[in-house]
Amino acid sequence: MSKRTGAGRTGTPAGRAASARGGPTKARPAGARPRAAVGKRPRSSWPLAAGLAVAAVVSAVIVFVIRGQDTGEGIPGTATAVEFGHVHGLAVDHGSGALYAATHVGLFRIDGERTAVRVSEEGPDLMGFTAVGPGHFLASGHPDEHGDGPANLGLIESTDGGVTWQTMSLSGAADFHGLQAAHGAVYGYNSTDGAFMVSTDRRGWERRSATALGAFAVSPTDPQVVLAVGQSGLQRSTDGGRTWTPIAGAPPVGRLAWEQGAEVWGADRDGTVWQSADGGATWQKRGRLPGQPHALTTHESTVFAAVTGDEIVASSDGGTTWTRRYAPA
C-alpha cells in the first residue's frame, strides 16, 4: 500500500473547519530571505529596510509561538503548549513509556506540562487510536485539509512512533471511532455503518455485529469478552462482539479503559470516575475529573484522561486525585 507522512483532509465540513482552526500555520523555512539587489542601496531606503527587518523578526517570533521549534530531524516540534481542539484517543508507547494524544490536528507526544510535540509533518484528524508495541500505533479518521485521497482513512499503521503512516485496509470505507489491539487482533467500531469488526492481519475484517456503540474495551485476559457503551448504557459481549447484553445497575460511563486483569475504569459525562474490580459486573465511585472526559487510558498503575480545555490529567491513586500532565498556555 502507499506510504504517507501524516495523513490528509477532514471528511466533513465541520471536521475541516475544526482542523483548519486548530492546525499550525505553514511558514517560510527559518533563515529564508529574498535576494538582495545588485549595487549600492540608496541611503534613503534604509529606514524602509529597517522597518521590513523588524516586521520580519516579529513575524518569525509569531510563527515560532504558533508552530514551535524544529527538532532538527525533519519532524516539526512544538516548544510551547498548543490547543488540540479535541483529544480522541490516548495511548502510552510500549517501549519508551511516552504518552501520546490523537487529536483533530495530528498525533502529539506529551513531553511536559506545557510541551506537546506533533510527531508527523501532516495533521490528520485522528479518531480511533491504539498502541500495538514499541513505536507501533494503529489509527483511523480523516486526512488533513491539504491531503489527497478518500475522506475516510480506514486503518492506518505507523511503526516509527507516528512519524509516517501506511494504509493497511478499508481506505475510504471505514472511519473507526474506536480501535483496540488485543490478543494478536484489532477490534474496531466503524462509525460509517455501525459495524463492530475484528481483524487478525489488519487487512481482512470480520463483521461481527451492527449496533450503535460509543467507547469499548476488550478484556486483557479473554478475547471473547468486550465491554461497550450502547444506546441503553453499558453492555457486555461474551462472544467477541457478536451479541451484546446490558449490564444491570452499571453507572452511565461514556469512556472505558481496560489494561490488565479484571480491573476496568470508566468515566461518565460529568467527570465522575468509576472502577470495577470484576470485569464490569459491579462498580465503585472513585473520584472526579476536573472536566468532561474526552479520552481515557491506563498504563500499569496510572490512569490518564483527556478533559475539556485540552488538558490531560493522571491519577496514581486509583482515580481519587488527579494531577495535570498537560495543558495549553
N, C-alpha and C positions, 0 to 999 in steps of 0.2 A: 504494500500500500504506500501511498505517497507520504512523505515526511514533511511536517510543517513546524515552524518555530512559533510557539504560542498557538493561537487559533484565530477566528475571524469575526464576522459581523453578527450582531444580535438578531435573533429570529423574528422579533415582533417590534412594532414601532415603539411601544413602551420600553422594551428592553434596550432598543438602540438609544433612546433618549437617556436611559439610566447609564449606559456605558459611556455615552458622549459626555455626560455631566461628570462622571467620576474618573474618566481616563486622563492620564497625564498628557500634557501638551507636547507635540513634536517640536523640536528646536534644532537650529543650526548647530553642528558639532562645535564644541568649545575650541576657541582659537581661530575659527574660520573668519576671514575678513576680505572685503573687496580689494582688488589690485590697485596700487597707488598710481596716480597719473605720472607720466614721464615728465621730467623737467622740474624746475624750482616752483614751489607753490607761492602764489602772491601773498604778501603779508596780510592783506585784508581778509583772506579766507581762514585764518587761524581761529578767530572766535567761533565761526561756524563749525570748524573741525573739532574744536574742543567740546562744543555742545554735543555734537554727534557722539564723541567718545564717551562723555558722561552718560548719555542716553543708552549707549551700548552696554556700559557697565551695569547700569540699573536694570536693563533687560536681562542681562546674564544672571544677576542676583535673583530676579523673579523666577527665571527658568530653573535655577538651582533649587529654589524653595519648592517649586511645583514638582519637578522631575527627580530631584535628588542628585546624587553624585555617582558617576560611572565607576564601576568596580575595577575597570582595567582589563576585564576578561570578555568584553563584548556583551555583558549582561547588565541591563540597567539596574542600578541600586537606588534606594530611596533613603537618604540620610536623615530626613525628618519624618514626622508622623504624617500619614495620609488618611483621607477619608475613602473607605471602600465602597460606600453606598449600601452594601448588604453582604453579609458573610453567609454563604450557602452551605459550607462544609468546613470542618476542622479535622486534621489528622496529624499524628506525630510520626516523623520519619523513623523507621525501624532500626536504622543504622546510627544516625547522628543524634537522634532524640530531639531534633528541632521541630518546632510547632509550625504548621503551615495552614493558611487560610485561603479557601477558594472563594472568590468574590466575583462581582459583576465586571471587574476590570482586570482579571487575571489571577494568577497564583502568587501569594506573598509568603515569604518566610518571616516569622516574627523573631527578631533579634534582640528586642529590648522593649521597655515600657513605651518608648516613643520612637521605636525604629522598626520599620517593616520594609523588606526588600522584595520587589517584584522580580521573580526569577526568570521570566522569559520576555523577549522583546515585544511580542504582541500581548493584547489584553483580552483574551476570550472571556465570555460570560459563562463562568463555570457553575453548573448546577449540582449534579451528583459528583462526589469526590471521595476517594478512599485510598489508603496506603496498602501496598502489597508486600513490600520488602524495602531494604535499604535503597534510598533514592528511586524507588519504584512506585508510581502512582497511576491510578485509573481515574478518568473523569468523563463528563458529558456536559452538554449545554449548547452554546451558540458561538459562532465566530465573532470576532470584534467587527466594528463598523468598517474597517479597511480591508477585511479579508474576503477571499473568494470562496465559492463552493456553496453547498446547501446550508439552509438556515439552522438545521439540527446537526450537531457533530456526531451523533451516535456514540460509540465507545471509542475513546482515545486513550493512549498509553504513553507514559514517559518513563524512561529508565535512567535518566540523568538528572533527577531531582527537580523535574518540571521545566528545564531549560528548553527542551524540544519535545514535540508530541507527534505521535504517529496514529493515523486512523486504523482501528482494528476491525470494526464491523458496524453495520446499521447506519452508515453515513446517510443523512437526510431522512431516515426513518425513525430514529429514536432520540428522545430528549429525556435522559434518565434524571429524574429529580431525586433519586436515591440509589446509591451504589454501596455494596459491601463485598470485600474479598474475604472469603472464609472457606475452610475445608477444601482448598485447591480449586474453588469455583468462584464465580462472580454472580452475585444476586443483584437484580436491578428492577426498579419500578419505572416504566416508560410512561411519562405523562401524556404523550400524544394519543394513546389509545387505552390507558389504564391497565396495561398488562404487567403482571409480576413475572419476571423472566429469570432464567438461570443459564449460565454458560460455563462449560468446563475447559474451553480452549480460547475464549474471548473472541471467537469468530462465529460459531454456530450457537443458536439460542433455543432453549425450550420455553415455550409459553405455558406457564402453569396455572394462571388464573387471570381474570379480568375484573377488577373492582377498584373503587376509588380509595386510594391509600395516601397517607402522609408519610411520616418517618417510619422506618422499620429497623429491626436489629435481629441478627442471626445469632443463635446460641453458639458460643465458642466450643461447646463440647458435643453438640448434636446437630448435624447438618439439616435435620428434618424439622427442627423447632425454630420458628420465627415469630417475633412479636411485631405488630404493626398498628399504627393509628388509623382506624377506619372511620367511616361517617358516624357510626354509633358508639365510638370510643375505642378503647384498647382491645385488640383481639389477638388470638394465638392460632398458629398453624402447627400441626404435628406431622404434616406430610410434605414439608419443603415448600409451602406456599401454594399448594393446590386447592386446599379448602381452609376456611377461617371460622373460628368460634369466638364470640365475645367473652371477655373476662369479667365476670360479675364483680362489682364493687371496686373496680380499678379506678384510680384517680384520672382526671381529664388531661393526661400528659399529651404534649404535642411534639416533644423531642425525646429521642431514646439513645442510649449508649450501652453496649454490652460487650465487654472485652474478655472477661475471664470468669470461669466458674459459673455460679448461679446468680451472681450479683449484677443487677440491672439498675441503670439510672434513668430517671425521667425528669422532665421539667414541663410545667404547664404554662399556659399563656401569661399568667400574672407573675411568673418568675419563681413560683414555689418549686422546690427541688424535692423529688421523691426517690426512695431507694427500695429495691426489692432484693431480698436475700434468697428467694426461692424461684427464680426464673420468671417472675412476673405474676405469680399467684396471689401474693399479698404485698402490701406496700406500706412504708412508713415515711412520714414527712420529716425532712432533714433540715432544710434551711430555705433561704430565699436569695435569688439572684438580684443584682442591682439594675434590673431592667428586663424587658421582654426577651425571651431566648430566641435566637435565630439558628443556632447550631450547638451540638453537644457531642463531646467525645471523652474517652477515658484513656489513660496510659499508665499502666502499673497502678500506683496508689493515688494518682492525681486525676481529678475531673476538670475538664476545660469547657467553657461555654462562651459563645459569642452572643452579645446582647445589644439592645438598641444603643445608638450613639457610636457604633463602630468599635465598641470596646470588647476586649477579650479578657475573661477573668478565670481564675483557677482556684480549686479547693483541694487541700491535702488532708482535711479532717472529715471526710465523708460528706461534704456538701453543707456543713454547718456554717462555716465562714468562708468568705471569698476575697481574694487579693487580685489587684489589677495586674495583668500581664501585658496589655497593650491598650493604648487609647490615642486618638489623634489629638493634635495640639488644640 
